[in-house]
Amino acid sequence: MQSFSKGLDLSGVTANTLPGFPPQIIERTSVNVVKIIASGVRKGNVIEHEDGKLYVILKAESMHPGKGTPTTTIDMRRISDGVKTTVRYKTTDTMERAFVETLTHNYLYQDGEQYVFMNPENFEQIHLPADMLGDQAAFLQEGMECQIALFNGTPISIELPQRVVLEIVETEPAIKNQTASSSFKPALLSNGVRTMVPPHVTSGTRIVVATEDGSYVERAKD
């Protein structure tokens, strides 16, 4: 299927003017869209909001109360002007996710409030502002492969690898025979982030950490 994300102007285009293409993939901002439910939205996704504009997702959190309707609260930023908004949906509400150009970039270094990445295909460098990465900036490592979404050549979101390996530089001594997950203890990681680890894990141990929230996953295999 032909992609509309590279330079084609679809202003005013309809299903009638593009026979053979399902109406649901035609969108006037020259990107493909697919319908998803609100609970399926993830940070970094791009959606078409009710106002017809494209927004990048900053945060999405679903709540499932014992009583009442499950909801998903979404923080997002309008691509055209940077305006941020928060909207609450039912988890089953339908939304339209837009597919924009996504390219692999390698992290190079931090330059003040900017983070510099390089496209390994053409060696072009781009700068991303600190607020685009948020807390995930702490997990950047030199040479790390990241997926950067671009809209009309402008970076709008970044996706880091789901997991990274870091060393514990400070934590309480191991407690013999204590293994219950409920007794997790605080630990300081080599990137300055604090997390909770099992009681048997000691300083100097390399562990796998989730970049989304800094949570402990497992002891590193290496």
C-alpha positions in Angstrom: 0.0 0.0 0.0 1.3 3.4 -0.9 2.3 5.7 2.0 1.0 9.2 2.1 3.6 10.4 4.7 6.2 11.7 2.4 5.4 15.0 0.7 2.0 14.3 -0.8 -0.6 17.0 -0.3 -4.0 15.4 0.4 -5.9 18.5 1.1 -9.5 18.0 -0.1 -8.8 14.4 -1.1 -11.7 12.0 -0.5 -12.3 8.3 -1.0 -14.0 9.2 -4.3 -10.9 10.9 -5.7 -8.7 8.0 -4.7 -10.6 4.9 -5.8 -9.3 1.6 -4.4 -8.2 3.0 -1.1 -10.4 2.4 2.0 -11.9 5.6 3.3 -10.6 5.0 6.8 -6.9 5.5 5.7 -7.5 8.8 3.9 -6.8 11.8 6.0 -6.4 15.4 4.9 -3.2 16.0 6.8 -1.4 13.6 4.4 -0.9 10.7 6.9 -2.5 7.3 7.2 -4.7 6.7 10.2 -6.2 3.6 11.8 -8.9 3.3 14.4 -7.9 2.2 18.0 -9.5 2.3 21.4 -8.5 4.9 24.0 -6.9 2.3 26.3 -4.6 1.2 23.4 -3.0 4.7 23.1 0.7 4.9 24.1 3.1 7.7 24.8 4.6 8.9 21.5 1.6 7.9 19.4 0.1 10.6 17.1 -3.7 10.9 17.0 -6.2 13.0 15.1 -8.3 14.7 17.7 -11.9 15.8 17.4 -10.8 19.3 16.2 -9.2 17.6 13.1 -5.7 18.4 14.3 -2.8 16.0 14.9 -1.6 15.6 18.5 1.3 13.7 20.0 0.6 11.7 23.1 2.6 12.8 26.2 1.0 10.4 28.7 -1.9 7.9 28.7 -3.2 6.4 31.9 -6.2 4.0 32.2 -8.2 3.6 35.4 -10.4 0.6 36.1 -12.5 1.4 39.3 -14.4 -1.3 41.1 -17.6 0.6 40.3 -18.2 3.0 37.4 -16.9 3.2 33.9 -13.2 2.5 33.1 -11.6 5.7 31.7 -8.3 6.7 30.0 -6.8 10.1 30.7 -4.6 11.4 27.9 -2.1 14.3 28.0 -1.2 15.4 24.5 0.4 18.3 22.6 -1.0 19.7 19.3 1.7 19.4 16.7 0.8 22.6 14.8 1.4 25.1 17.7 2.5 23.1 20.7 -0.6 23.7 22.8 -1.1 21.0 25.5 -4.4 19.6 26.6 -5.7 16.8 28.8 -8.8 14.7 27.8 -10.6 11.9 29.5 -12.2 9.1 27.5 -14.0 5.9 28.1 -11.4 3.1 27.6 -13.5 1.7 24.7 -13.9 5.1 22.9 -12.6 5.0 19.4 -9.7 7.2 18.3 -7.7 7.6 15.1 -4.0 6.9 15.3 -2.0 8.6 12.6 1.1 7.0 11.2 3.9 9.4 10.5 7.5 8.9 9.3 9.6 7.1 11.9 13.4 6.8 11.5 16.1 5.2 13.6 18.6 7.6 15.2 21.6 7.1 17.4 22.0 9.2 20.5 25.2 11.3 20.5 25.4 13.8 23.4 23.6 16.4 25.4 24.0 20.0 24.4 22.6 22.2 27.1 18.8 21.8 27.1 19.0 19.9 23.8 19.8 16.2 23.0 21.6 15.5 19.8 20.8 12.4 17.6 22.2 11.2 14.3 20.6 9.4 11.4 23.0 6.5 10.7 21.8 6.4 7.1 22.8 9.9 6.1 24.6 11.1 9.2 22.3 14.1 9.6 21.9 15.3 13.1 18.8 16.6 14.9 18.3 18.3 18.2 15.5 17.4 20.5 14.4 19.6 23.4 14.5 18.2 27.0 10.7 18.4 27.4 10.2 16.0 24.5 12.1 13.3 26.4 11.0 14.2 29.9 12.2 11.7 32.6 13.3 9.2 29.9 16.3 11.4 29.2 18.1 9.9 32.2 18.1 6.5 30.4 19.9 7.7 27.2 23.2 6.0 26.5 25.8 6.9 23.9 25.0 5.2 20.6 21.6 4.1 21.8 19.2 3.4 18.9 16.0 5.4 19.3 12.9 5.7 17.0 12.1 9.4 16.2 8.8 10.3 14.6 8.8 13.2 12.2 6.0 15.2 10.7 6.9 17.3 7.7 10.6 16.8 8.7 10.1 18.1 12.2 10.6 15.7 15.1 7.5 15.3 17.2 8.2 12.3 19.5 10.9 9.8 20.4 10.7 6.2 21.5 13.6 4.7 23.5 14.4 1.0 23.8 12.0 -0.6 26.3 14.8 -1.8 28.5 18.3 -0.7 29.4 21.0 -2.3 31.6 22.3 -0.1 34.5 24.4 -0.7 37.6 23.3 -0.3 41.2 25.7 2.1 42.9 24.0 2.3 46.2 21.5 0.2 48.2 21.0 -1.5 51.5 22.9 -4.8 52.2 21.2 -8.0 51.1 18.9 -9.5 53.7 19.3 -13.2 54.0 16.2 -15.4 53.3 14.1 -12.4 52.4 12.7 -12.7 48.9 9.1 -11.4 49.0 8.5 -8.9 46.3 6.6 -6.8 48.9 9.9 -6.1 50.6 11.6 -4.3 47.7 14.2 -1.8 48.8 15.3 1.5 47.3 18.4 1.6 45.1 20.4 4.3 43.3 21.3 3.5 39.7 24.4 4.6 37.8 22.4 7.2 35.8 21.2 8.9 39.0 17.7 7.4 39.0 16.2 5.8 42.1 14.2 2.6 41.8 13.1 -0.3 43.9 14.9 -3.7 43.8 14.5 -7.1 45.4 16.1 -7.5 48.8 18.8 -10.0 47.6 20.2 -7.5 45.0 23.4 -5.7 46.1 25.5 -2.7 45.1 27.5 -3.3 42.0 24.9 -5.6 40.4 23.9 -4.9 36.8 20.1 -4.9 36.4 17.6 -4.5 33.6 15.4 -1.5 34.0 12.2 -0.4 32.1 12.8 3.0 30.5 9.1 4.0 30.7 9.1 4.2 34.5 12.5 3.2 35.8 11.1 0.0 37.3 13.2 -3.1 38.0 12.8 -5.9 35.5 15.4 -8.5 36.2 19.1 -9.1 36.9 21.2 -8.5 33.8 22.5 -11.7 32.1 25.9 -10.2 31.2 
